[in-house]
Amino acid sequence: MLPINLISLRQTYEACQSQAPELFHTYLDNFGIELNKQQEREDIMRFIDVIRESVNPGSLGDFYIGYTIPQISKEFDLLRIGSNFILDIEIKHQSTPEKIEKQLRQNRHYLLAVKPAVRIYSYIVSTGELYFLDERAADIRPATLDELAHSIRKQEIEKVEEIDKLFSPKQYLVSPLHSPEKFANQYYFLTNHQEEIKKDVLRAFSGPDIRCALISGTAGTGKTLLVYDISYHYKIRYRQDVFLIHCGKLSEGHLFLKNKDWNIYELQDYKTVLQEAAKSGGLVVIDEAQRIRRQEMFDIFEAMSSIGARFIFSYDPKQYLSNAENRGELFHELKVPYISRSLKTTIRTNKEIASFINKLTDLRRLRHDPDIRYKHVYLQYFHDAEALRNFLHHLKHREGWELLNYGWGAGLSEVAFPDYEDRTNKSVKDVIGLEFDRVAVVINEYFYYEDGRLYSKGHPMEYQLNQMLFQQMTRTRDELYVVIYRNLELLKWCLEILRK
């Protein structure tokens, strides 16, 4: 997106409105601006007509119109970056002080991650009212157009080469497990889509009929944050116990929350949880539910029919490790009324890395995303185990990459590939539901393609190496290092993907 002068925007709109309306849209496209709604366009033009009386045209440049933070879908109406403060002007046709305050507080949260000083205004077109909030104010207050004009004139404009780099999604994404302190202090916001699902679930649970909610979504859609947030608000609203079951090994984030009086359990304790819920009612939340073994799932379904608690199952059908896991395929067997919601938008996963993973696991997607450049996916090939082991040691200890092993305890040897895997690395089981900034994975000779799909061979018992690889790769937030070992076919296709 490019910045624009507001007077230029106004005069182009006026000149094109009657003679060449399509030319105006072409003009907007040049700046990456979308003003598709007539009311939205008219409200912005009316604001410009008002503010131009107090500010000369030269001071009304460098505004981003409708800028949206990537992956989060947080939008700002009129945004300008300054070295002394960020200026944000929200334009509303009509609104209420309560709604305005909620929006300005949310905007402040996002802007303060970029600059320590902000000035945020909300202009109500239908009434001419103006409200203000900065980085220090406890509450919004009425403001005057003279104050706004003063802020516009006093801002020291900072030229930004690429605004998306300034608003990196990473600085806003809070995970209860990765950032438990921020979560415990409620220092986060849900996306609009998450808020809608939250309202649907709490509304459904307020009546006597719905006993269960299913929330699905792929990696990075914010399932865990959503169900933990619902748990928090359910406990406050209904003053009932909430029990959370994590279908994996408890992380440091889980333990932090347990110390804050959250009732969090591993899956092996599910019978204890069901007994407690039968006594007290409340809410049982099962995160990463696709990993529950089929018989355990049927045990839970049977118990749900006879106890008064509500249930939430959060799951990703793609994130399974063995054939014994339910993969989210058994919910049609539920014996209680339920609602089902799906998170569609990926907010955590880097789109570049997600595209690479999609193509690697299914070559039929090779032509997808032709404009993406894989600047944060790295590739190396090795044929000698000792050289590979030394290289992986360097990545981990010198460059800070997270390396994940394929095996653990029962079913798989503690280290599945002892020739080069380090026993001190975390295993796939250790990182279920977790995320890291930089992840390195090894793809060895056990992997192959059949009809364009990635498969694996030779895995012990029922565990699938290709699913373990998928779990490993989807744990990264920023960068992915792919190391190929003795597999020229995979090297060929990785190079093909990166070349595209």
Buried (B, 14 or more C-beta within 10 A) or exposed (E): BEBBBBBBBBEBBEEBEEEEEEEBBEBBEEBBBBBEEEEBBBBBBBBBEBBBEBBEEEBBBBBBBBBBBBBBEBBBBBBBBBEEBBBBBBBBEEBEBEEBBEBBBEBBBBBEBBBEBBBBBBBBBEEEBBBBBBBEEEEBEEBEBEBBBBBBEEBEBBEBEEBBEBBBBEEBBBBBBBBBEEBBEEEBBBBEBBEEBBEBBBEBBEEEEBBBBBBBBBBBBBBBBBBBBBBBEBBEEBEBBBBBBBBBBBBEBBEBBBEEEBBBBEBEEBEEBBEBBEEEBBBBBBBBBBBBBBEBBBBBBEBBEEBEBBBBBBBBEBBBBBEBBBBBEBBEEBEEEBBEBEBEBBBBBBBBBBBBBBBBBBBEBBEEBEEBEBEBBBBBBBEEBEEBBEBBEEBBEEEEBBBBBBBBEEBBBEBBBEEBBBEEBBBBBBBBBBBBEBBBBBBBBBBBBEEEEBBBEEBEEEBBBBBBBBBBBBBBBBBBBBBBBBBEEBBEBBEEBBEB
